[in-house]
Amino acid sequence: MSHLFDSEPDWNEMEFLIKWKGQSHLHCQWKSFAELQNLSGFKKVLNYAKKVVEDVRFRKMVSREEIELNDVSKEMDLDIIKQNSQVERIIADRISKDSSGNVTQEYLVKWKGLSYAEAT
């Protein structure tokens, strides 16, 4: 991140890759800050921008070693999230019908690195 911004970014000149709620990642779109301002989820964009600005300020105030330690910690957190997204086992399965009569197969999944209480 330290290479991206020498100063706080101008958000009006940036685009954001948006993953739309209820749609797969195949439907992600690049949108400008202005295009996102009138959407109901704009608060998430503002929270993201605030987080980036805080990170830029943090990196200006600390040593190179502290930056590296912070980056390693973030990378470890991402690895844990990635691991917890992997299926460890299928606990159960079922066939269900929705209100339209469409039949779907459902699986109860135990995720790698998470407890059975967190199965979905």
C-alpha contacts under 8 A as a table, 3 or more apart, distances in Angstrom:
res1	aa1	res2	aa2	distance
1	M	4	L	5.21
1	M	5	F	7.00
1	M	56	V	7.62
2	S	5	F	6.03
2	S	6	D	7.22
2	S	56	V	6.98
2	S	59	R	6.90
3	H	6	D	7.17
5	F	8	E	6.42
5	F	9	P	6.47
5	F	56	V	7.06
7	S	56	V	7.41
8	E	53	V	6.10
8	E	56	V	6.82
9	P	53	V	7.57
10	D	13	E	5.77
10	D	14	M	7.06
11	W	14	M	5.16
11	W	15	E	7.97
11	W	33	F	6.41
11	W	49	A	7.75
12	N	32	S	7.19
12	N	33	F	5.57
12	N	34	A	6.78
13	E	32	S	7.55
13	E	33	F	7.69
14	M	32	S	6.08
14	M	33	F	6.62
15	E	30	W	5.94
15	E	31	K	5.20
15	E	32	S	4.29
15	E	33	F	6.31
16	F	29	Q	7.97
16	F	30	W	5.34
16	F	31	K	5.36
16	F	32	S	6.26
16	F	33	F	7.31
17	L	28	C	6.44
17	L	29	Q	5.52
17	L	30	W	4.43
17	L	31	K	6.53
18	I	28	C	5.30
18	I	29	Q	5.29
18	I	30	W	6.11
18	I	31	K	6.95
19	K	23	Q	7.44
19	K	24	S	7.55
19	K	25	H	6.07
19	K	27	H	7.03
19	K	28	C	4.64
19	K	29	Q	6.98
20	W	23	Q	5.54
20	W	24	S	7.56
20	W	25	H	7.89
20	W	27	H	7.16
20	W	28	C	6.43
23	Q	26	L	7.83
23	Q	27	H	6.38
24	S	27	H	5.83
24	S	28	C	7.58
25	H	28	C	5.34
31	K	35	E	6.12
31	K	36	L	6.77
32	S	35	E	5.20
32	S	36	L	6.50
33	F	36	L	5.27
33	F	37	Q	6.35
34	A	37	Q	5.33
34	A	38	N	7.98
35	E	38	N	7.05
36	L	39	L	5.50
36	L	42	F	6.03
36	L	45	V	7.96
37	Q	42	F	5.71
38	N	42	F	7.04
39	L	42	F	5.49
40	S	43	K	7.55
41	G	44	K	5.73
41	G	45	V	7.34
42	F	45	V	5.13
42	F	46	L	6.45
43	K	46	L	5.00
43	K	47	N	6.12
44	K	47	N	5.01
44	K	48	Y	6.15
45	V	48	Y	5.06
45	V	49	A	6.17
46	L	49	A	5.04
46	L	50	K	6.10
47	N	50	K	5.06
47	N	51	K	6.20
48	Y	51	K	5.09
48	Y	52	V	6.32
49	A	52	V	5.15
49	A	53	V	6.22
50	K	53	V	5.16
50	K	54	E	6.14
51	K	54	E	5.14
51	K	55	D	6.21
52	V	55	D	5.04
52	V	56	V	6.23
53	V	56	V	5.08
53	V	57	R	6.26
54	E	57	R	5.14
54	E	58	F	6.04
55	D	58	F	4.97
55	D	59	R	6.15
56	V	59	R	5.28
56	V	60	K	6.53
57	R	60	K	5.25
57	R	61	M	6.60
58	F	61	M	5.33
58	F	62	V	6.46
59	R	62	V	5.63
59	R	63	S	7.74
59	R	67	I	6.31
62	V	66	E	6.12
62	V	67	I	6.77
63	S	66	E	5.25
63	S	67	I	6.36
64	R	67	I	5.06
64	R	68	E	6.20
65	E	68	E	5.07
65	E	69	L	6.15
66	E	69	L	5.01
66	E	70	N	6.09
67	I	70	N	5.07
67	I	71	D	6.13
68	E	71	D	5.03
68	E	72	V	6.12
69	L	72	V	5.17
69	L	73	S	6.19
70	N	73	S	5.11
70	N	74	K	6.26
71	D	74	K	5.10
71	D	75	E	6.15
72	V	75	E	5.03
72	V	76	M	6.16
73	S	76	M	5.12
73	S	77	D	6.28
74	K	77	D	5.04
74	K	78	L	6.27
75	E	78	L	5.05
75	E	79	D	6.22
76	M	79	D	5.00
76	M	80	I	6.33
77	D	80	I	5.16
77	D	81	I	6.35
78	L	81	I	5.05
78	L	82	K	6.07
79	D	82	K	4.98
79	D	83	Q	6.06
80	I	83	Q	5.02
80	I	84	N	6.09
81	I	84	N	5.07
81	I	85	S	6.39
82	K	85	S	5.22
82	K	86	Q	7.08
83	Q	86	Q	5.54
83	Q	112	K	6.20
83	Q	113	G	6.73
84	N	87	V	7.88
84	N	111	W	5.71
84	N	112	K	5.17
84	N	113	G	5.58
84	N	114	L	6.44
85	S	111	W	6.43
85	S	112	K	7.07
86	Q	111	W	5.81
86	Q	112	K	5.54
87	V	90	I	7.48
87	V	109	V	6.52
87	V	110	K	6.29
87	V	111	W	4.75
87	V	112	K	5.76
88	E	109	V	7.53
88	E	110	K	5.67
88	E	111	W	5.13
88	E	112	K	4.67
89	R	109	V	6.09
89	R	110	K	5.36
89	R	111	W	7.09
90	I	93	D	7.48
90	I	107	Y	6.55
90	I	108	L	5.92
90	I	109	V	4.77
90	I	110	K	6.25
91	I	107	Y	7.45
91	I	108	L	5.39
91	I	109	V	5.77
91	I	110	K	6.53
92	A	107	Y	5.80
92	A	108	L	5.09
92	A	109	V	7.48
93	D	105	Q	7.14
93	D	106	E	5.52
93	D	107	Y	4.31
93	D	108	L	6.06
94	R	105	Q	5.85
94	R	106	E	5.29
94	R	107	Y	6.55
95	I	103	V	6.72
95	I	104	T	5.68
95	I	105	Q	4.57
95	I	106	E	6.10
96	S	103	V	5.63
96	S	104	T	5.47
96	S	105	Q	6.46
96	S	106	E	7.25
97	K	100	S	7.65
97	K	101	G	5.37
97	K	102	N	5.34
97	K	103	V	4.52
97	K	104	T	6.32
98	D	101	G	5.34
98	D	102	N	5.54
98	D	103	V	6.80
98	D	104	T	7.98
99	S	102	N	7.48
108	L	119	A	6.66
108	L	120	T	5.47
109	V	119	A	5.39
109	V	120	T	5.40
110	K	114	L	7.33
110	K	115	S	7.40
110	K	116	Y	5.96
110	K	118	E	7.34
110	K	119	A	4.64
110	K	120	T	6.99
111	W	114	L	5.57
111	W	115	S	7.59
111	W	116	Y	7.99
111	W	118	E	7.69
111	W	119	A	6.34
114	L	118	E	6.30
114	L	119	A	7.74
115	S	118	E	5.49
115	S	119	A	7.09
116	Y	119	A	5.21
